[in-house]
Amino acid sequence: MEVKLYVGNLSYSTTEDDLRTLFAQAGTVASVAVIKDRDTGQSKGFAFVEMSTQAEAQKAISQFNGQTLKDRALTVNIARPREERSGGSYGGRGGYGDRRGGSGGRRRF
């Protein structure tokens, strides 16, 4: 069973190939995804690396958590499940905000 790892505190110049090469030292890397801003395409400074087995994932955590890559100390741990996000836009408040207008929540009399 593949195990997904969170890799944080990455330099913005770190590539998926950089991570694949590094994590291959701990075992078989199933996938690598550097998370990027959808508007600018720039890295957000974190990634997810999937290792083939639980043992390889634990080895990668112990080997690379705190290790320096491109002058940044990496944070490596088991990825938490993705939190459920509310649908739509407008901040997830039913589509059109809370309809308070510009009053900032104060009642107008």
C-alpha positions as semicolon CSV with decimal commas, in nm:
position;residue;x (nm);y (nm);z (nm)
1;M;0,000;0,000;0,000
2;E;0,139;0,340;-0,098
3;V;0,189;0,595;0,178
4;K;0,164;0,967;0,110
5;L;0,414;1,197;0,282
6;Y;0,388;1,571;0,332
7;V;0,716;1,752;0,256
8;G;0,721;2,112;0,374
9;N;0,953;2,411;0,399
10;L;1,072;2,362;0,041
11;S;1,267;2,620;-0,151
12;Y;1,049;2,760;-0,430
13;S;1,309;2,635;-0,678
14;T;1,277;2,269;-0,568
15;T;1,149;2,047;-0,849
16;E;0,970;1,715;-0,854
17;D;1,286;1,557;-0,994
18;D;1,487;1,694;-0,696
19;L;1,245;1,527;-0,456
20;R;1,224;1,203;-0,653
21;T;1,605;1,174;-0,648
22;L;1,625;1,250;-0,277
23;F;1,344;1,020;-0,164
24;A;1,463;0,733;-0,386
25;Q;1,742;0,694;-0,128
26;A;1,474;0,565;0,113
27;G;1,294;0,334;-0,130
28;T;1,059;0,325;-0,426
29;V;0,893;0,658;-0,500
30;A;0,546;0,604;-0,647
31;S;0,472;0,972;-0,719
32;V;0,581;1,327;-0,645
33;A;0,363;1,639;-0,662
34;V;0,501;1,986;-0,589
35;I;0,200;2,203;-0,507
36;K;0,184;2,521;-0,713
37;D;-0,026;2,834;-0,708
38;R;-0,288;2,795;-0,979
39;D;-0,263;3,160;-1,088
40;T;0,115;3,214;-1,091
41;G;0,242;2,858;-1,131
42;Q;0,498;2,922;-0,854
43;S;0,560;2,656;-0,592
44;K;0,376;2,704;-0,263
45;G;0,674;2,556;-0,075
46;F;0,537;2,210;-0,008
47;A;0,485;1,879;-0,186
48;F;0,349;1,530;-0,149
49;V;0,566;1,224;-0,206
50;E;0,414;0,875;-0,220
51;M;0,635;0,590;-0,109
52;S;0,555;0,230;-0,205
53;T;0,541;0,085;0,148
54;Q;0,486;0,193;0,507
55;A;0,842;0,085;0,593
56;E;0,989;0,303;0,316
57;A;0,775;0,596;0,427
58;Q;0,899;0,562;0,786
59;K;1,257;0,538;0,661
60;A;1,208;0,855;0,454
61;I;1,066;1,042;0,754
62;S;1,354;0,944;0,982
63;Q;1,611;1,009;0,710
64;F;1,487;1,341;0,568
65;N;1,287;1,522;0,838
66;G;1,512;1,812;0,936
67;Q;1,761;1,748;0,654
68;T;1,866;2,052;0,455
69;L;1,775;2,075;0,087
70;K;1,862;2,396;-0,099
71;D;1,936;2,575;0,231
72;R;1,597;2,482;0,384
73;A;1,538;2,232;0,666
74;L;1,272;1,993;0,538
75;T;0,961;1,895;0,730
76;V;0,862;1,538;0,641
77;N;0,569;1,350;0,795
78;I;0,270;1,133;0,706
79;A;0,020;1,341;0,508
80;R;-0,312;1,400;0,680
81;P;-0,627;1,323;0,481
82;R;-0,750;1,618;0,280
83;E;-1,006;1,824;0,468
84;E;-1,349;1,852;0,314
85;R;-1,393;2,191;0,153
86;S;-1,724;2,367;0,110
87;G;-1,837;2,391;-0,249
88;G;-1,863;2,699;-0,462
89;S;-1,696;3,030;-0,429
90;Y;-1,771;3,340;-0,225
91;G;-1,606;3,198;0,084
92;G;-1,841;2,901;0,111
93;R;-2,121;3,102;0,268
94;G;-2,404;2,973;0,055
95;G;-2,287;3,150;-0,258
96;Y;-2,346;3,516;-0,188
97;G;-2,182;3,598;0,142
98;D;-2,387;3,672;0,448
99;R;-2,586;3,956;0,285
100;R;-2,487;4,213;0,547
101;G;-2,378;4,455;0,281
102;G;-2,127;4,718;0,380
103;S;-2,254;4,763;0,734
104;G;-1,996;4,525;0,879
105;G;-2,262;4,335;1,068
106;R;-2,408;4,633;1,251
107;R;-2,780;4,683;1,237
108;R;-2,912;4,992;1,073
109;F;-3,220;5,150;1,226
